[in-house]
């Protein structure tokens, strides 16, 4: 799981991040920690960040993104990570999406820890931190006495209040959040990554809500992955079937002059056979049709012959009669 925890200052992002680290064994990637580490190690990005901080300027987004890119190359981020403190505005969110896409580690979920602003003011004003281990406590939810001490470190050092963790600065910080960071809620909602949980109440209850939200989120990509895998398997099977058919068929013969002649010869033979069949059919049908016509012709011829004979007989008789008459 690769997640971003969103929420106003004091919403409990740090506390819940630590709990997710313990539960899932994935690292919390804090931009503040990255900056401090890079400055301490004297890396090129750390030196650039140090120059900006010493000049009283905000550290450029490109420097922070460069540090995140380097962090994504570490082995412990292979199973996922929790981004804390970044992105803080739309420009950073878009740049982060691009960077994570390039390194092949896009976000799987963004969880908004939703808390009423009145409650946030109380939380921030009561927040105390350990300078040694970085653990965060709240004197209102975890009473630690008049001199609160760290419960994680063996020497139990005194906790301190950050300069910006007082009621005087809370209003200003919430206004900045509302103007710059709040628009990220809609940005991630449109991407289908956003999950919202009520982060007021018991810390353990909030953790359960957070884990449930992440369980729903991480289940979806798994189902999608399975469906994609199935589609690929079907496509491969179909491709193999087509390939087998293609190899089993004889290769088509090339069309040459001889091939064209043989094709024409076959076509001519077919035509000749059809003509011969028609002629034979006519011959068979002719005697049946013409026999009665021949008989009729013979009758007519006999009648004509009799007539001619009668006529010829009469002529002979007349001639004989004339001869007899002359002899008288």
Secondary structure, 3 states (H helix, E strand, C coil): CEEEEECCCCCCHHHHHHHHHHHHCCEEEEHHHHHHHHHHHCCHHHHHHHHHHHCCCCCCHHHHHHHHHHHHCCHHHCCCEEEECCCCCHHHHHHHHHHHHHCCCCCCEEEEEECCHHHHHHHHHCEEECCCCCCEEECCCCCCCCCCECCCCCCCCECECCCCCCHHHHHHHHHHHHHHHCHHHHHHHHCCCEEEEECCCCHHHHHHHHHHHHHHHHHHHHHHHHHHHHHHHHHHHHHHHHHHHHHHCCCCCCCCHHHHHHHHHHHHHHHHHHHHHHHHHHHHHHHHHHHHHHHHHHHHHHHHHHHHHHHHHHHHHHHHHHHHHHHC
